């Protein structure tokens, strides 16, 4: 298990230059004020883990993995654990980066708001990857790219239609409830999504033929 987790992080070496360039671009745009640095975790974490899927597929990793004892189950578990660890590392790195940028620009930072924003983006990253993984395990990286794009586009389109054309009248009690308990409700919801995603991915991968 530990070896499989290490493998996920060792694969970052092949992308280190690309990741470095992306981070530099993000930092420059954040300094200019054209982009929020808090968007890095959801984008970067997803990019890294999807790239790992691609490398596994390219190098025929699955054919070797299925020969190991409990290889399929341990591989899925290791990928999900790696995902959580990676997103935590990226989030902590971006928090430090955000503080340094604010100091460099001599701008005061409201730590409570900034940390809340980073917490939300961390959860968004986990939720995004939780939706992506079962699709990728089911259809493979090449086919899933199109499906993931369609899925994200559909979510955005549906959300836009609801906001634009549907007049949602929410009671003040409901709004107050969300405002008071969002810090509990959202993490619990994301945790449920993550666990369901893990179980679905494990089931798909355990029955997949190579």
N, C-alpha and C positions, 0 to 999 in steps of 0.2 A: 504493500500500500504506500509506504513512504517513498519507495523507489518510483512508483508511478506519479506521485505528486512532484517529486524532484524532476522527473522527465518533463512535466508540463512547463516548469520554470526554466529548465535547460534549453528548451526550444526557443526561448526568448532571444537567445544569442544571435540567431539567424535574422532577427528583425530589429536588432538593437539600433542600427543606424536609422532605419525608417522611423522607429518610435522616437528617437532623439530629434529628428527633423520635425515631426508632428508636434512634439512638446514645445520646441522652440517657436514654431508658428503660432501655437496657442498662446504662449506667454507674450509674444510680441503684440498679438491682437488684443489680449487682455490689458496690456499696458496702455495701448491706444484707446481702450474703452469700447472697441467694436465687438467684443465677445466676452462673455462671462467665463472666468476660469473654472467655475464650478461644473461646467459641462464636460470637462475632461474625463472624469471617471467613467461615465456611461458610454462615451465614445471609445476611449482607449481600452478599457477592460473588454468590451465586446469585440473590438478589432483583434486584440491579442488572442482571445480564446477561439475565435472563428479561424484565425490563421493556424492555430494548433490543429484544428480539425482538418484543414487543408493539407498540412504537412503529414499528418497521420495517413490520410487517404493517398497522398502522392507516394509515400514510402511503404505502402502496403502493411502498415503497422497492425491492422486488425488480424491479418492472417497469422502473425506471430503471437499476438495477444491471446487468441482463443486456445493456444496450446498450454497456457499457464493455468495452474489451479485457481479456480474462481476468477479467472482473468477478466471476464466480461463485467461481472459485478464490481470487482475492485477498480476497474478502469473507469466506470461511470462514477463511482463514489469518489475516486481520486480527482476526477475532472470537476465535480461540483465543489469539493473541498478547496481545490486550487482556485476556483472561481471566487469563492468567498475571501480567501486569503489575498489573492491578487487585487481584488477591488478594495479591500481594506488598506493595502499598501499604497495603492494609487491615490485613494482618498486622503490618507495621512500626508502623502507627498504633496498633494495639491493644497491642502490646508497650510502646510509650511510655505509653499510657493506663494500662496495668496497673501500671507503675512509679510513675506519678503517684498513682494510687489507693492503692497500698501506702504511699507516703510520707505521703499525707494521713491515712491511718488509723493511721500510726505502727506498721505491721506489717512485720516483716522478710520479704523475698521471697527464695525459693530460686531463683536465676536459672537454674540448670541445669534444674530441673524445669519452671519456667515456660516457658523457651525450647523445651524438648522438647515441652511441651503445645501451644505455638503452632505448632511445626513440624508436628505431627500434624494439627491443625485446618486448617492450610494445605493439606496433602495431601488431607484429607477434602473440602475445598471443591473442589479440582481434580477429584477423583474423582466427586463429585456432579454437577458441571457436565459432565463427560465423558459421563456416562450420559444427562443431560438433553438435550444438544445434538442428537444424531442423531434422537432422538424428535421434537424440535421442528422440525427441518429436514424430517422426513418428513411429519408430520401437521399442522404449523402450530400456532400458539400456543393457539388455542381448544381443539382436540381433544387436544393433548398435555398440557394441564393435568390432565385426567382420567386419562390414561395414566400420567403421572408420579406422581400420587397413588396409583394402584393399584400401581405398581411399588414405591414407597417402603413402602407398607403391606404388600405381599407380602414384602419383604426383612425388615421388622421382625417380621412374623408367623412367617416361617420361622426367623429367628434365635431368637425366643422359644420356638418348639416344640423346636428343637434343644437349647437350654439346659435346658428344662423336662423333656423326656421322653427325650432321647437321652443315654445314659451314655457320654460320650466319655472313653476311657482313653488318654491320650497318654503316651508313654514319656518318661522324664526326659531322655534324650538329645535328643529332639525339642524339648522345652520349653527346654532350655539353648541349643539352636541358635537358636531364635526370640529368646530373650532377648539373645543375644550379637550377632545379626546383623539385628535388626529395623530398625536405622537405615539399613541398606543394602537389605534386602528390600522394605520398604514403599515407599520412593521409586522403586525400580526397577519395582515392580508398578504404581504410580500412573502412572509415565511410559509404560509399555506400554499401560495403559488409555487415557491421553491420546492417544497416537499412533494407536491403533486407532479411537478416537472421531473424531479428525480425518479419517482416511482414509474412514471410513464417511460422515461428514457431507459431505465433499467429493464423494464419489460420488453421494450422494442429491441434493445441491443441483445438481450438474452436469447431472442428468437431469430435474430438476423443471421442469414447465411452469407458466407464469403467464398 
